[in-house]
Amino acid sequence: MKILLIHGPNLNLLGERDKNHYGEITLAELEEQVKTWSTAEILTFQSNHEGELIDFIQQNPADGIIINPGALAHYSYALHDALLDAKISCVEVHLSDTENREDWRKSSVTAAACLAKISGKGTEGYKEALNLLVDAN
């Protein structure tokens, strides 16, 4: 089984960003942690550019996607379409509790292309997403 673990804009700054919302873990630490939770091949990617995220999805066949699209979740119909076009199971994850932050963070256009949206569980949300993908396949 091959899983794409995709991180959107500003997630390269994990460990430096607002620690009240995102915790102290760095992106590299998060990616290594996710890899320890499964025997699946985990292919990681982060970009601050919407088109690069879409290219990565289109160029890397996989059995599932875990994606934290960052702020792109709230307006990127192009990323939504790329997730649908991949025709594989996807789970959207947010470290922070997007439902209890600014109003604009409450809606996600990309979540509609996913099996589930998990937010506010920190790194455990990624573990839950991985389990959902394994069960879906």
JORA-V918113 format. One record per residue. N is the residue number from 0. RES is the residue in three letters. SS is DSSP state (2 for helix, 1 for strand, 0 for the rest). NEAR is the number of other C-alpha atoms within 12 Angstrom. Layout:
N | RES | SS | NEAR
N | RES | SS | NEAR
This chain:
0 | MET | 0 | 20
1 | LYS | 1 | 25
2 | ILE | 1 | 37
3 | LEU | 1 | 40
4 | LEU | 1 | 43
5 | ILE | 1 | 43
6 | HIS | 1 | 41
7 | GLY | 0 | 37
8 | PRO | 0 | 26
9 | ASN | 0 | 24
10 | LEU | 2 | 34
11 | ASN | 2 | 27
12 | LEU | 2 | 25
13 | LEU | 0 | 30
14 | GLY | 0 | 21
15 | GLU | 0 | 17
16 | ARG | 0 | 19
17 | ASP | 0 | 16
18 | LYS | 2 | 16
19 | ASN | 2 | 17
20 | HIS | 2 | 23
21 | TYR | 2 | 29
22 | GLY | 0 | 26
23 | GLU | 0 | 20
24 | ILE | 0 | 25
25 | THR | 0 | 22
26 | LEU | 2 | 32
27 | ALA | 2 | 21
28 | GLU | 2 | 19
29 | LEU | 2 | 32
30 | GLU | 2 | 32
31 | GLU | 2 | 20
32 | GLN | 2 | 22
33 | VAL | 2 | 31
34 | LYS | 2 | 23
35 | THR | 2 | 16
36 | TRP | 0 | 21
37 | SER | 0 | 23
38 | THR | 0 | 14
39 | ALA | 0 | 23
40 | GLU | 1 | 24
41 | ILE | 1 | 27
42 | LEU | 1 | 27
43 | THR | 1 | 31
44 | PHE | 1 | 31
45 | GLN | 1 | 33
46 | SER | 0 | 28
47 | ASN | 0 | 22
48 | HIS | 0 | 25
49 | GLU | 2 | 28
50 | GLY | 2 | 20
51 | GLU | 2 | 22
52 | LEU | 2 | 35
53 | ILE | 2 | 32
54 | ASP | 2 | 22
55 | PHE | 2 | 29
56 | ILE | 2 | 39
57 | GLN | 2 | 22
58 | GLN | 2 | 14
59 | ASN | 0 | 24
60 | PRO | 0 | 22
61 | ALA | 0 | 28
62 | ASP | 0 | 28
63 | GLY | 1 | 38
64 | ILE | 1 | 50
65 | ILE | 1 | 48
66 | ILE | 1 | 52
67 | ASN | 1 | 48
68 | PRO | 0 | 47
69 | GLY | 2 | 38
70 | ALA | 2 | 30
71 | LEU | 2 | 34
72 | ALA | 2 | 35
73 | HIS | 2 | 26
74 | TYR | 0 | 22
75 | SER | 0 | 28
76 | TYR | 2 | 22
77 | ALA | 2 | 25
78 | LEU | 2 | 39
79 | HIS | 2 | 31
80 | ASP | 2 | 23
81 | ALA | 2 | 30
82 | LEU | 2 | 39
83 | LEU | 2 | 26
84 | ASP | 2 | 20
85 | ALA | 0 | 26
86 | LYS | 0 | 20
87 | ILE | 0 | 28
88 | SER | 1 | 34
89 | CYS | 1 | 43
90 | VAL | 1 | 41
91 | GLU | 1 | 46
92 | VAL | 1 | 41
93 | HIS | 1 | 43
94 | LEU | 0 | 40
95 | SER | 0 | 33
96 | ASP | 0 | 24
97 | THR | 2 | 29
98 | GLU | 2 | 19
99 | ASN | 2 | 14
100 | ARG | 0 | 16
101 | GLU | 0 | 13
102 | ASP | 2 | 12
103 | TRP | 2 | 16
104 | ARG | 2 | 22
105 | LYS | 0 | 22
106 | SER | 0 | 23
107 | SER | 0 | 32
108 | VAL | 0 | 27
109 | THR | 0 | 35
110 | ALA | 2 | 35
111 | ALA | 2 | 25
112 | ALA | 2 | 30
113 | CYS | 0 | 36
114 | LEU | 0 | 28
115 | ALA | 1 | 29
116 | LYS | 1 | 35
117 | ILE | 1 | 32
118 | SER | 1 | 35
119 | GLY | 0 | 25
120 | LYS | 0 | 22
121 | GLY | 0 | 27
122 | THR | 0 | 32
123 | GLU | 2 | 22
124 | GLY | 2 | 29
125 | TYR | 2 | 41
126 | LYS | 2 | 30
127 | GLU | 2 | 28
128 | ALA | 2 | 39
129 | LEU | 2 | 42
130 | ASN | 2 | 27
131 | LEU | 2 | 27
132 | LEU | 2 | 32
133 | VAL | 2 | 26
134 | ASP | 2 | 14
135 | ALA | 2 | 19
136 | ASN | 0 | 18
